[in-house]
Amino acid sequence: MKLDLDRRKIDGFVIICNLEGEIKKVIYNSLEIETMEKGKLLPSIVENNNFNKAIEFIKELKEKGALFSWEINFEIEGEIKPLNFSGINDNGELLIMAGNSFSSILDHYEKITEMNNEHINRFRKLLKNKFNDFPLSKKNEENEETYEELTKLNNELSNLQRKLMKQNKKLENERHKFRVTLESIADGVITLNPQGEIDYLNPVAEKILAKKEKNIINENFFEIVNLLDPITNNSLEKNLKDEIRAGEFTEEGEVILKRSEDESMPVAFKSSPLKDDKGNVFGSVIVLRDIRKQKEEEEELKKQASKDKLTEVFNRRMGLIYLNKEIEYAKNNKSNLSVCFLDVNNLKEINDNLGHSAGDEVLKNVAKIMKSNIRENDAVARFGGDEFLLIFPGINKITAEKIWQRIKSEFNKINQSDEYKFEISVSHGIVECGHSCNLSADDLINKADKKIV
């Protein structure tokens, strides 16, 4: 009858001892016998009345090489429990198994296969040799039953080994598929153990971190990777470490990766816990994405949304935003604010006679000269086809007029040169808005427009 390995309850232990019965390794111990530990003598931990029997078991195991179905008692939680002992002597190393029945040996070996397949191979080889030496010439009913059990045991061990090889092959294929997938994706993937040590990173992660896997494997992630808050520039080590160790998900967000003292880059960061089927966290996976190109594109979009394409100064929308902000600042801080509204004269005639490219050149030169002759916190905006606005925070009308005269003198220099076939002529109007001024941005611009001369 084939034994049902999946349903049988494992109740016993598997240990390796030397020839004196000293425990060298506890492979499996479902009984959780506290005294069963490395360095203890097996006879010293059995039930007191079975001390001599345990010594005899070890002695015969040394001499005969294999023993099966010895009953030795253990005292477990105040209760005497008989266990069925079997063992193999493998060149001075005693592999001893104990269970609540002879068939439980199979259960122990199923457990061993999960830990070390080397024991399976050695035991099967020795078991096969013992079959050949089994004393059938003196067989009796008990020997026949034992021989039958041994045959079942050998068959089951063979099945277990084939099953293990098949599972190992499947696992290896899955591992290969997993690695190929990770190495093909565009994001950097890093896996950490529960202590935060790196146990894998794909080639993209190597490129982002500027570190080779072989140089940082088993290193603590937070000790070699410096992540900063993009706003405060403070280290995120403690926050991220706490979240990862607590088994929490970290939503994707932008962080700054400081690759060296001289180099930093923006990356998208997120992490997820790795959990077993019981919900226990056994590690985490971190995903990094290089967003430098994305940030450059965002900056370009912002630039396009706020600047005039031809002259590269603020467009009308951004000019009004800037002016409203400065009006509010002047009111709250009791400071001055002046604006200059201007028209480029004769632009239509230049377009009609010399072409629109010539008119565009005039507008670009006007904007360039104004940008080059104003203060850092002043602003230039193109409001329409030939209209511009100059914003002068913190100064009165007289000072603003001086800045305008400096700009006008630069226009005159161009007009006196032979570089252009046309003359730049600009009309302007300047108004002041002090801290008691209650004009809106539109009112201020209209007032300056009316003062154009």
SULCOR-V710328 format. One line per field, one symbol per residue. phi: phi as a letter, one per 20 degrees, with the letter a starting at -180 (. if undefined). burial: + if it has 16 or more other C-alpha atoms within 10 Angstrom, else -. Layout:
phi: ???
burial: ???
This chain:
phi: .ffeffeffebrbccdcefenffdbdebbfflfffebgnfegffdefgfdgffffffffffffenbccmeecececlmdecfceebacedlndeedccbfbfffgfffffffffdbfgfgffffffffffgfeffffdfcffffffffffffffffffffffffffffffffffffffffffedfeeeccdcegenefdabegffgffflbegfecfmefgfeddddcffeemefdgffffffffemefdffbecdeefafdccbfcecbbcfdcefenefcqbcdddcfdffffffffffffffddfffemdgeggfffffffffffffffdldebcccdbdefmffffffednfffffffffffffffffcdffefbcceebgcdccdddfncefffffffffffffffffffeeefdecdeccdbbdcdcffefdfeffffffffffefc
burial: ---------++++++++++++++++-+++------++---+++++++--++-+++-++--++--++++++++++-------++++++++---++++++++++++++++++-++------+--++--+--+----------------+--+-+++-++--++--+-----------------++---++++++++++++++++++++-++---+--+-+-+++---+++-+----+++--+---++-++-----++++++------+++++++++------+-++++++++---------------+++--++++++-+++-++--++-+++---++++++++++-++--+-------+++-++--++--++--+----+++++--++++++++++++--++-++--++--+---+-------++++-++++++++-----+--++-+++-+--
